[in-house]
C-alpha cells in the first residue's frame, strides 16, 4: 500500500512506527547473534587452550614415567652388567638371561597397560621377549624392520609408534665407551588409558583430538568429523610445528597444537567452526521467535499509539475548522458529535485553520490573567519565606530565655550560639564581613562542637586590631575549619589545638612556605569582583595583602593525598565551578581567585602526625564610611 500525500497522519504514523520497530528488532537480533558468536568463539578458544595445556602436562607425565622405566635398566648396576655381558662376544650364562626376564616381568606386572616387553641384542641379533603368558629368547629376524626404517637423525631416547591395536615404545641403549648401540628395549602398551584421557578432554562430538609422534605418524585419537590420516591434518601439524604456532584457524576449523616432552609426541585438537554454529542454533531460533513476537507486539503498539496520538489532533483540527469567539459555547456540542465530523489530511487542516486561531485571543487573555495571579501568589510565598528565619531566631531566643530562667545555662549558651550562627550564615545582605565577625562566628561554632566533643577544642586567635577590621568574603574560613575538625582532629586523642593568625604583608608569598596555587597572570590591581551591597571607592591606594593562617595539631595528611589536594587546587577557576565539589578548599580557592585575581588563593602544608597548616592569601581591604578601601 502506497502512502501518498493524501494519506492520514494516523496511517503515516502507524507504518512509520512499525518500520522503525522492525528495523530495531532485526538490528538487535543481528547484534545479539554477532556478540554471541564472538563470545562463544572466545570461550571455545579459552577452553581449548586450557584443555590442550592440561593434556600436554598429562602426557608429559606419562612420557617421563615410561622414560624412567627404560632408564631404570641402565641405572641399575646389576641389570646394566647383565645387558653388557649378554651383548659381549663370549657365551652368556643362562642365569643372566633369567635375571633380565625377571626384571622385565616385574616391569610388566607393575603396569596393567603393558602387554609385553622386548630387549633386542643389537650385537648378536637376539631378542628376549617377556609376556604376561611367558618369556622366550628368539632370533631378531625382521622384527626390527620398523625401527631400521626410522631416520637416523632423530632421537632414540623414547620413540612412539602405533602398530594395529598397540602403541610400541622404543628406547635404544649405548655402550658408554664408544657410543655403540647395544640393546633396543620396547614396550607394547594398550592404548585404552590414553583413549580414556582423550575422551575426557573431548567436549563435543564434532571435536577431534590427535596424538602424533615425532615423525608425524598417528599414535591415538578421539575422532570427530575429521580423520587422523587426512593430508590436511598432517600438513597442519607440520606447519604449526615449523612455525611454532600454538593456534591456527584454517579451512573452517580451529587448530590447537602442543609439543610434549620436546617433540616426542605432538597434540593436535581440531574444532570445526560448525560447532559454534550448531551451539548458536538454539539462540538463532529463540531470537527468531522473539523477533516475530516483538514485531507483533510492535504492530499492536503502533496501532494503539497512532490512534491515541492522532485522536487529539483530529479532534483539534475539527474544532479549529469551525470555532469562533461567538460560537465558543458550541464547542462542547461539537465535541459530542466529533465522531461524525469528517476530515481529510489532519496536518493540512491544522495549517489552514492556524490563521483563524490567531484571531481567537480569548484564551490568551485568560492565560495572561492567570499568569498575573500566579505571579502575585509567588510574591506572597517569597514574603512568607523571609519570615521563617526570623521565626527561628525568635524561637531560639525564647528557648534560651526559658533555659536561663530554669538555670540551665548550658542550654542557654547552646541556643544563643546556634541563633548567632543561623543569623550570621543566613544573612545574605552582605558578601564581605569583618574578620572580627568571622571570629565571633568561629567562637559560637566551636562552642557547640565542644559540647559534642567534651571541650577538647581550643581556639587561639593571634592578630592585631587592624587585621580584625579587614573585610573578607563571608564564610571563607568555614570550610577550612570544618576540614580540620572532620579530617585532621577527629582522629587524634587529647586536646585539639586550632590557631588562627592574620597579618598584612607586602608581597603575595613572602609569608608562605608552600607555593601559592594559581597562575601569576592575574592583575594585582584588579579590585574586588565579588557581589556586594556597598559601593567600592573609585580611588584606591597601592594594595597590600592579607595572609590568614589556620593551623591544627591533627594527624596530618599523607604525602600522596596532599599532592592530590595541591593538584586539585591548581585547576583553573572555571573547571572548579563546573565540578560537583562546591565546598572545601577548592571552593575557597575559586572564590578568592574570582574576587582578587589568579595570583591569590589557598596553599596547604601538612606533616604526618604533627598537623596541617592552611594559608589563605587575599587583598587587604578596610571598610571606610560605607565604602571598601584597599590598604
MARLODREN-784259 format. One record per residue (C-alpha): residue in three letters; x, y, z. Coordinates in steps of 0.05 Angstrom, whole numbers, padded with zeros to 5 digits, always signed. Layout:
ALAXYZ ...
//
This chain:
UNK+00000+00000+00000 UNK+00028+00067-00021 UNK+00028+00124+00028 UNK+00015+00187-00013 UNK+00006+00259+00009 UNK-00068+00247+00019 UNK-00057+00191+00069 UNK-00078+00209+00140 UNK-00028+00225+00194 UNK-00051+00164+00233 UNK-00034+00117+00175 UNK+00034+00150+00165 UNK+00049+00147+00239 UNK+00028+00074+00243 UNK+00072+00050+00186 UNK+00130+00094+00208 UNK+00130+00066+00279 UNK+00121-00005+00252 UNK+00180+00003+00204 UNK+00225+00030+00259 UNK+00205-00027+00306 UNK+00221-00079+00253 UNK+00289-00047+00239 UNK+00305-00045+00313 UNK+00285-00118+00324 UNK+00327-00141+00264 UNK+00386-00098+00286 UNK+00384-00121+00358 UNK+00377-00194+00337 UNK+00436-00187+00289 UNK+00479-00153+00341 UNK+00460-00205+00393 UNK+00478-00263+00346 UNK+00544-00229+00328 UNK+00562-00217+00401 UNK+00541-00288+00420 UNK+00584-00317+00364 UNK+00645-00276+00386 UNK+00633-00294+00459 UNK+00627-00368+00444 UNK+00687-00365+00399 UNK+00729-00332+00453 UNK+00703-00382+00504 UNK+00718-00440+00458 UNK+00789-00416+00447 UNK+00799-00405+00522 UNK+00771-00474+00540 UNK+00812-00510+00487 UNK+00875-00473+00508 UNK+00864-00498+00578 UNK+00847-00569+00554 UNK+00909-00571+00509 UNK+00953-00547+00565 UNK+00924-00599+00613 UNK+00933-00655+00562 UNK+01004-00632+00548 UNK+01021-00636+00622 UNK+00987-00703+00630 UNK+01023-00734+00570 UNK+01088-00705+00594 UNK+01079-00742+00659 UNK+01065-00807+00621 UNK+01126-00798+00577 UNK+01170-00784+00637 UNK+01143-00845+00672 UNK+01160-00891+00613 UNK+01228-00858+00605 UNK+01242-00873+00678 UNK+01223-00945+00668 UNK+01271-00952+00610 UNK+01328-00915+00645 UNK+01319-00958+00707 UNK+01351-01014+00667 UNK+01412-00971+00654 UNK+01417-00940+00723 UNK+01414-01007+00759 UNK+01486-01033+00760 UNK+01468-01107+00761 UNK+01419-01101+00703 UNK+01469-01059+00664 UNK+01523-01111+00676 UNK+01476-01166+00653 UNK+01460-01128+00589 UNK+01534-01116+00576 UNK+01550-01189+00589 UNK+01494-01211+00542 UNK+01520-01166+00487 UNK+01592-01189+00494 UNK+01624-01238+00445 UNK+01631-01291+00498 UNK+01576-01340+00513 UNK+01529-01316+00566 UNK+01507-01354+00627 UNK+01434-01375+00629 UNK+01426-01341+00696 UNK+01440-01273+00663 UNK+01381-01281+00616 UNK+01338-01307+00673 UNK+01353-01243+00713 UNK+01336-01200+00653 UNK+01270-01237+00643 UNK+01254-01230+00717 UNK+01266-01155+00714 UNK+01222-01149+00652 UNK+01166-01189+00685 UNK+01169-01143+00745 UNK+01161-01082+00699 UNK+01101-01114+00664 UNK+01067-01134+00729 UNK+01072-01062+00756 UNK+01037-01031+00695 UNK+00970-01060+00676 UNK+00971-01027+00608 UNK+01034-01065+00586 UNK+01022-01126+00542 UNK+01095-01146+00533 UNK+01167-01122+00534 UNK+01226-01139+00489 UNK+01301-01128+00493 UNK+01338-01134+00427 UNK+01412-01152+00427 UNK+01438-01108+00370 UNK+01506-01144+00372 UNK+01482-01216+00368 UNK+01414-01207+00333 UNK+01378-01239+00391 UNK+01316-01216+00428 UNK+01288-01232+00497 UNK+01212-01229+00498 UNK+01172-01224+00563 UNK+01096-01230+00560 UNK+01044-01240+00613 UNK+01037-01311+00588 UNK+01111-01327+00590 UNK+01181-01309+00565 UNK+01226-01333+00509 UNK+01292-01319+00472 UNK+01289-01315+00396 UNK+01329-01291+00336 UNK+01315-01220+00315 UNK+01299-01234+00243 UNK+01256-01179+00212 UNK+01226-01156+00278 UNK+01266-01091+00275 UNK+01243-01073+00205 UNK+01202-01013+00231 UNK+01259-00988+00274 UNK+01310-00993+00218 UNK+01266-00951+00174 UNK+01270-00893+00223 UNK+01311-00832+00204 UNK+01379-00837+00239 UNK+01379-00762+00253 UNK+01320-00768+00300 UNK+01325-00781+00375 UNK+01326-00852+00403 UNK+01313-00839+00476 UNK+01238-00852+00473 UNK+01202-00865+00407 UNK+01127-00879+00398 UNK+01095-00919+00342 UNK+01025-00945+00330 UNK+01020-01018+00306 UNK+00949-01042+00300 UNK+00918-01041+00370 UNK+00983-01028+00407 UNK+01029-00969+00419 UNK+01101-00991+00417 UNK+01153-00952+00456 UNK+01226-00956+00435 UNK+01289-00940+00475 UNK+01360-00951+00449 UNK+01417-00962+00499 UNK+01490-00948+00482 UNK+01558-00971+00506 UNK+01588-00912+00544 UNK+01658-00922+00519 UNK+01647-00916+00444 UNK+01572-00898+00438 UNK+01558-00964+00402 UNK+01485-00986+00405 UNK+01479-01047+00449 UNK+01405-01061+00460 UNK+01338-01036+00438 UNK+01283-01041+00490 UNK+01210-01039+00471 UNK+01144-01037+00509 UNK+01078-01057+00478 UNK+01024-01014+00511 UNK+00949-01020+00505 UNK+00921-00951+00485 UNK+00858-00955+00528 UNK+00884-00909+00583 UNK+00906-00857+00532 UNK+00839-00861+00497 UNK+00803-00851+00564 UNK+00845-00788+00575 UNK+00827-00761+00505 UNK+00753-00777+00515 UNK+00753-00738+00580 UNK+00782-00678+00543 UNK+00733-00682+00484 UNK+00677-00631+00494 UNK+00633-00642+00432 UNK+00624-00700+00384 UNK+00649-00658+00325 UNK+00715-00643+00361 UNK+00776-00686+00345 UNK+00840-00697+00386 UNK+00900-00730+00354 UNK+00967-00753+00381 UNK+01026-00759+00332 UNK+01098-00780+00343 UNK+01160-00741+00322 UNK+01153-00768+00251 UNK+01081-00741+00246 UNK+01055-00813+00249 UNK+00988-00827+00281 UNK+00990-00854+00352 UNK+00920-00847+00380 UNK+00859-00803+00373 UNK+00788-00787+00392 UNK+00756-00773+00325 UNK+00701-00724+00308 UNK+00687-00703+00237 UNK+00759-00709+00213 UNK+00805-00769+00203 UNK+00877-00775+00230 UNK+00904-00796+00162 UNK+00877-00735+00126 UNK+00932-00700+00089 UNK+00905-00632+00111 UNK+00915-00653+00184 UNK+00986-00677+00173 UNK+01001-00612+00135 UNK+00971-00571+00192 UNK+01012-00607+00244 UNK+01077-00598+00205 UNK+01062-00525+00191 UNK+01046-00508+00263 UNK+01107-00547+00287 UNK+01153-00510+00239 UNK+01123-00442+00255 UNK+01118-00458+00330 UNK+01046-00436+00326 UNK+01001-00458+00383 UNK+00935-00439+00349 UNK+00911-00430+00278 UNK+00845-00421+00241 UNK+00845-00456+00173 UNK+00791-00482+00125 UNK+00734-00471+00174 UNK+00768-00505+00233 UNK+00804-00482+00296 UNK+00871-00518+00306 UNK+00907-00522+00374 UNK+00977-00552+00374 UNK+01023-00571+00432 UNK+01091-00606+00437 UNK+01101-00660+00490 UNK+01169-00675+00521 UNK+01210-00637+00469 UNK+01171-00663+00409 UNK+01168-00737+00426 UNK+01092-00731+00420 UNK+01050-00677+00386 UNK+00979-00659+00404 UNK+00930-00632+00353 UNK+00860-00610+00373 UNK+00812-00595+00315 UNK+00747-00559+00329 UNK+00703-00545+00268 UNK+00671-00476+00263 UNK+00605-00512+00254 UNK+00609-00529+00329 UNK+00597-00456+00346 UNK+00543-00450+00292 UNK+00507-00512+00320 UNK+00511-00483+00390 UNK+00481-00418+00363 UNK+00423-00455+00332 UNK+00381-00450+00394 UNK+00400-00377+00402 UNK+00380-00363+00330 UNK+00314-00400+00338 UNK+00298-00363+00402 UNK+00318-00297+00371 UNK+00275-00310+00310 UNK+00214-00328+00353 UNK+00226-00268+00398 UNK+00233-00224+00337 UNK+00166-00247+00310 UNK+00134-00235+00377 UNK+00167-00167+00382 UNK+00142-00148+00312 UNK+00071-00169+00330 UNK+00074-00130+00395 UNK+00104-00071+00357 UNK+00048-00074+00306 UNK-00005-00074+00361 UNK+00032-00019+00398 UNK+00039+00023+00335 UNK-00035+00015+00321 UNK-00054+00036+00391 UNK-00002+00091+00395 UNK-00021+00121+00328 UNK-00094+00121+00347 UNK-00080+00151+00415 UNK-00032+00202+00387 UNK-00074+00225+00327 UNK-00142+00225+00360 UNK-00130+00292+00396 UNK-00102+00321+00331 UNK-00163+00300+00292 UNK-00209+00328+00346 UNK-00168+00393+00349 UNK-00169+00400+00273 UNK-00245+00393+00274 UNK-00251+00447+00327 UNK-00203+00494+00292 UNK-00242+00487+00227 UNK-00306+00515+00257 UNK-00292+00552+00321 UNK-00301+00628+00330 UNK-00307+00672+00391 UNK-00382+00680+00381 UNK-00397+00605+00377 UNK-00347+00584+00431 UNK-00402+00556+00476 UNK-00420+00508+00420 UNK-00352+00472+00427 UNK-00379+00421+00477 UNK-00435+00403+00430 UNK-00386+00394+00373 UNK-00343+00350+00418 UNK-00402+00305+00429 UNK-00411+00299+00354 UNK-00337+00295+00336 UNK-00342+00223+00311 UNK-00389+00249+00256 UNK-00341+00302+00232 UNK-00303+00280+00170 UNK-00232+00304+00156 UNK-00182+00294+00101 UNK-00109+00310+00118 UNK-00105+00330+00191 UNK-00040+00367+00184 UNK-00069+00407+00125 UNK-00130+00425+00167 UNK-00085+00449+00224 UNK-00045+00493+00176 UNK-00108+00523+00143 UNK-00141+00538+00210 UNK-00079+00569+00242 UNK-00095+00640+00217 UNK-00165+00638+00247 UNK-00136+00612+00313 UNK-00094+00675+00318 UNK-00158+00716+00318 UNK-00186+00679+00378 UNK-00150+00715+00434 UNK-00200+00699+00488 UNK-00158+00642+00516 UNK-00095+00684+00513 UNK-00128+00738+00555 UNK-00149+00686+00606 UNK-00079+00657+00607 UNK-00048+00726+00617 UNK-00095+00739+00675 UNK-00078+00673+00706 UNK-00003+00688+00699 UNK-00013+00754+00738 UNK-00048+00716+00794 UNK+00006+00664+00797 UNK+00060+00718+00800 UNK+00026+00751+00859 UNK+00019+00685+00895 UNK+00094+00673+00883 UNK+00110+00741+00913 UNK+00067+00725+00974 UNK+00103+00658+00983 UNK+00170+00694+00978 UNK+00150+00743+01033 UNK+00127+00684+01076 UNK+00195+00650+01065 UNK+00230+00713+01090 UNK+00191+00710+01155 UNK+00213+00639+01171 UNK+00286+00655+01192 UNK+00262+00709+01239 UNK+00213+00660+01269 UNK+00271+00612+01280 UNK+00313+00666+01314 UNK+00255+00687+01359 UNK+00241+00614+01377 UNK+00313+00602+01396 UNK+00313+00665+01439 UNK+00250+00641+01475 UNK+00283+00573+01487 UNK+00345+00608+01513 UNK+00305+00652+01559 UNK+00267+00592+01587 UNK+00333+00555+01598 UNK+00363+00615+01634 UNK+00301+00621+01676 UNK+00306+00547+01695 UNK+00380+00557+01710 UNK+00402+00511+01653 UNK+00459+00555+01629 UNK+00487+00502+01582 UNK+00423+00501+01542 UNK+00420+00577+01543 UNK+00491+00583+01515 UNK+00478+00530+01463 UNK+00414+00562+01437 UNK+00447+00631+01437 UNK+00507+00605+01398 UNK+00461+00569+01349 UNK+00419+00631+01340 UNK+00482+00672+01325 UNK+00506+00620+01275 UNK+00439+00619+01239 UNK+00433+00695+01238 UNK+00505+00701+01211 UNK+00501+00646+01158 UNK+00431+00663+01134 UNK+00444+00738+01127 UNK+00453+00750+01053 UNK+00454+00826+01055 UNK+00530+00830+01052 UNK+00582+00787+01017 UNK+00640+00818+01055 UNK+00647+00816+01131 UNK+00700+00838+01180 UNK+00747+00785+01207 UNK+00721+00802+01277 UNK+00652+00778+01256 UNK+00680+00715+01227 UNK+00719+00702+01292 UNK+00654+00712+01331 UNK+00621+00661+01286 UNK+00681+00615+01298 UNK+00672+00622+01373 UNK+00598+00603+01371 UNK+00612+00545+01324 UNK+00668+00517+01367 UNK+00626+00526+01429 UNK+00573+00479+01400 UNK+00625+00430+01376 UNK+00657+00430+01446 UNK+00591+00406+01475 UNK+00596+00349+01427 UNK+00670+00332+01438 UNK+00676+00347+01512 UNK+00712+00415+01509 UNK+00771+00385+01472 UNK+00775+00442+01422 UNK+00818+00503+01438 UNK+00817+00562+01391 UNK+00873+00613+01394 UNK+00869+00677+01353 UNK+00932+00717+01341 UNK+00921+00782+01303 UNK+00921+00856+01319 UNK+00860+00902+01317 UNK+00876+00929+01249 UNK+00875+00859+01219 UNK+00809+00844+01254 UNK+00777+00904+01219 UNK+00796+00877+01150 UNK+00740+00853+01105 UNK+00740+00782+01077 UNK+00688+00743+01037 UNK+00636+00716+01083 UNK+00646+00644+01108 UNK+00713+00639+01071 UNK+00745+00605+01131 UNK+00686+00560+01149 UNK+00704+00502+01102 UNK+00776+00502+01126 UNK+00754+00497+01199 UNK+00706+00440+01182 UNK+00761+00403+01145 UNK+00806+00409+01207 UNK+00753+00381+01253 UNK+00729+00326+01207 UNK+00794+00301+01176 UNK+00851+00323+01220 UNK+00828+00328+01292 UNK+00772+00277+01297 UNK+00823+00220+01293 UNK+00871+00249+01346 UNK+00867+00237+01421 UNK+00878+00290+01472 UNK+00865+00365+01464 UNK+00853+00395+01396 UNK+00890+00459+01383 UNK+00868+00507+01328 UNK+00908+00571+01317 UNK+00883+00627+01273 UNK+00933+00682+01255 UNK+00928+00742+01210 UNK+00977+00794+01184 UNK+00984+00845+01130 UNK+01041+00832+01081 UNK+01073+00869+01023 UNK+01084+00810+00976 UNK+01039+00753+00957 UNK+01082+00694+00980 UNK+01131+00727+01029 UNK+01099+00692+01089 UNK+01080+00626+01057 UNK+01125+00565+01059 UNK+01084+00526+01008 UNK+01076+00550+00937 UNK+01012+00590+00929 UNK+00965+00558+00880 UNK+00942+00594+00818 UNK+00977+00625+00758 UNK+01015+00691+00763 UNK+00978+00723+00705 UNK+00925+00758+00748 UNK+00922+00834+00753 UNK+00944+00855+00823 UNK+00902+00918+00819 UNK+00841+00886+00791 UNK+00800+00904+00854 UNK+00741+00865+00882 UNK+00699+00824+00835 UNK+00650+00793+00886 UNK+00579+00817+00893 UNK+00565+00869+00948 UNK+00512+00918+00970 UNK+00566+00971+00983 UNK+00595+01018+00932 UNK+00671+01009+00925 UNK+00713+01071+00925 UNK+00737+01094+00857 UNK+00804+01118+00886 UNK+00847+01061+00915 UNK+00917+01066+00942 UNK+00972+01015+00927 UNK+00946+00950+00955 UNK+00976+00906+01009 UNK+00958+00833+01021 UNK+00924+00798+01078 UNK+00951+00730+01099 UNK+00907+00686+01144 UNK+00935+00622+01171 UNK+00895+00565+01204 UNK+00936+00511+01237 UNK+00916+00449+01276 UNK+00952+00394+01314 UNK+00914+00338+01279 UNK+00942+00274+01249 UNK+00963+00309+01184 UNK+00955+00288+01112 UNK+00994+00232+01077 UNK+01041+00257+01022 UNK+01003+00223+00965 UNK+00936+00254+00988 UNK+00970+00321+00999 UNK+00997+00320+00928 UNK+00927+00305+00901 UNK+00898+00363+00940 UNK+00951+00411+00914 UNK+00939+00387+00843 UNK+00864+00398+00852 UNK+00877+00469+00877 UNK+00918+00484+00815 UNK+00858+00473+00769 UNK+00831+00535+00737 UNK+00771+00571+00768 UNK+00722+00553+00712 UNK+00736+00479+00720 UNK+00726+00484+00795 UNK+00659+00518+00787 UNK+00635+00465+00738 UNK+00655+00408+00784 UNK+00609+00378+00837 UNK+00655+00399+00894 UNK+00621+00464+00917 UNK+00651+00463+00987 UNK+00721+00455+01016 UNK+00788+00481+00995 UNK+00771+00481+00920 UNK+00712+00527+00932 UNK+00751+00574+00977 UNK+00808+00577+00926 UNK+00760+00591+00868 UNK+00723+00646+00907 UNK+00789+00682+00924 UNK+00812+00679+00851 UNK+00746+00707+00827 UNK+00748+00763+00879 UNK+00821+00784+00877 UNK+00855+00753+00816 UNK+00891+00690+00796 UNK+00953+00701+00839 UNK+00913+00696+00903 UNK+00884+00633+00934 UNK+00898+00576+00982 UNK+00962+00538+00999 UNK+00966+00477+01044 UNK+01024+00444+01082 UNK+01020+00383+01127 UNK+01066+00337+01166 UNK+01042+00269+01185 UNK+01025+00260+01259 UNK+01041+00334+01272 UNK+00986+00375+01239 UNK+00964+00415+01179 UNK+00970+00488+01161 UNK+00926+00523+01110 UNK+00944+00593+01086 UNK+00894+00640+01054 UNK+00922+00699+01014 UNK+00878+00758+00991 UNK+00879+00833+00985 UNK+00876+00872+01050 UNK+00810+00912+01049 UNK+00782+00960+01101 UNK+00712+00989+01106 UNK+00713+01066+01107 UNK+00648+01105+01111 UNK+00606+01054+01074 UNK+00659+01041+01021 UNK+00712+00987+01012 UNK+00783+01013+01012 UNK+00848+00975+00998 UNK+00902+00983+01049 
//
